[in-house]
Amino acid sequence: MTGTVGLIDLRSDTATRPSQGMRQAIARAEVGDEQRGEDPTTLALEARVAKLLGHEKALFLPSGTMCNQISFLVHCRPGDEVICAANAHVFGSEAAGAAALAGAQFRPVHAPTGIFSAADVEPLLRAPRHRSPRSRVVTIEQTTNRGGGRVWPVAAIAELAGLTRQTGLALHMDGARLLNASVATGIAPADFGALCDSVWIDLSKGLGCPFGGVLAGPAEFIDEALIWKHRLGGAMRQSGIMAAAGLYALDHNVDRLAEDHENAARFAQRLKAIPGLGVDPADSFTNIVFLRLENTGIRANDLAKRLSAHGVAVNVEGPVTIRIVTHHDVSRADIDRAADLIADLIAGAAPGKGLAT
Ligand SMILES: *Cc1c(COP(=O)(O)O)cnc(C)c1O
């Protein structure tokens, strides 16, 4: 099942629509009242994701954003500080939730790939003083969305976990695309997840569900998270309808993420050859590719508009930056078509060529 007819939607893997198989799983779902702990399908999803991520317990939530926000609410008191990459989703794309809800402030680390080290964090840790914010959480993104879908290596996470444990901070993983990282590396999700004090996966990205995230952690953490879920209005009723989609996705849509990674690599490979066009990353793809247009003679808005006229949607990330994301609902042929179009449009914009307008 494809998205809007004829549109090749590369703006995000959130463009995925529930497949026929997923819709059938939804229709068959056994349900009960989730707020009373009586929805069997939700309980099954939570138990499965807890195990998958190497933790005691898990909690089904309406969105990944809520997984992040509830984690900060549990880990932080007002005035605490959360260390993150400057391009992190939690910092720039969640309406300042950590500040607005948990009363925490961010301490951004300049890390264009989204990946930083324990050595980067150590100098940022505040000495315990009455006038200083309390350093409380380090949060990392697996994979790094605005870092080009890069995978945090286990060793780097382990090193950070050593530092946070030693200094009494929590290590949080925004695992919106953790399963992409796992498929790309062959490393089990639990090998990443168990290193963190809280971790979640998104069901609505490459896994293809309409919505939902599952947050995992130690029992004590999840018990607190459950209170915040209720308090924020995230508690549901017959949520088995959507949990069934999540279980279906874990059965059918994880291994196939490898196809999305191949498509991203194929897209990048085709465009790398174009003089002046920056392609990031250069290798080791998951499902995200950035195009840097500085030296092409065309601006991101302009390229996006021209692509849109040909039925290809891409994300404008800055004046000269485009992001594309591969997913379940774009085929290899779609990717070839998009890459060919971009190549043609950039060739047309090259100095001396003059774009027909
Ligand atoms: C999409 C995304 C989120 C938010 O997830 P939603 O389910 O859309 O709320 C958080 N972090 C990252 C890195 C994401 O890509």
Ligand as a Chemical Component Dictionary entry (heavy atoms), coordinates in Angstrom:
data_LIG
# 
_chem_comp.id                   LIG 
_chem_comp.type                 NON-POLYMER 
_chem_comp.pdbx_formal_charge   0 
_chem_comp.three_letter_code    LIG 
# 
loop_
_chem_comp_atom.comp_id 
_chem_comp_atom.atom_id 
_chem_comp_atom.alt_atom_id 
_chem_comp_atom.type_symbol 
_chem_comp_atom.charge 
_chem_comp_atom.model_Cartn_x 
_chem_comp_atom.model_Cartn_y 
_chem_comp_atom.model_Cartn_z 
_chem_comp_atom.pdbx_ordinal 
LIG C1 C1 C 0 10.317 10.911 15.161 1  
LIG C2 C2 C 0 11.291 11.106 16.237 2  
LIG C3 C3 C 0 10.877 11.351 17.546 3  
LIG C4 C4 C 0 9.423  11.539 17.924 4  
LIG O1 O1 O 0 8.632  10.418 17.681 5  
LIG P1 P1 P 0 7.052  10.584 17.446 6  
LIG O2 O2 O 0 6.560  9.171  17.535 7  
LIG O3 O3 O 0 6.884  11.188 16.095 8  
LIG O4 O4 O 0 6.532  11.451 18.528 9  
LIG C5 C5 C 0 11.835 11.486 18.513 10 
LIG N1 N1 N 0 13.133 11.378 18.217 11 
LIG C6 C6 C 0 13.578 11.132 16.983 12 
LIG C7 C7 C 0 15.042 11.001 16.727 13 
LIG C8 C8 C 0 12.677 11.002 15.938 14 
LIG O5 O5 O 0 13.125 10.807 14.697 15 
# 
loop_
_chem_comp_bond.comp_id 
_chem_comp_bond.atom_id_1 
_chem_comp_bond.atom_id_2 
_chem_comp_bond.value_order 
_chem_comp_bond.pdbx_ordinal 
LIG C1 C2 SING 1  
LIG C2 C3 SING 2  
LIG C2 C8 DOUB 3  
LIG C3 C4 SING 4  
LIG C3 C5 DOUB 5  
LIG C4 O1 SING 6  
LIG O1 P1 SING 7  
LIG P1 O2 DOUB 8  
LIG P1 O3 SING 9  
LIG P1 O4 SING 10 
LIG C5 N1 SING 11 
LIG N1 C6 DOUB 12 
LIG C6 C7 SING 13 
LIG C6 C8 SING 14 
LIG C8 O5 SING 15 
# 
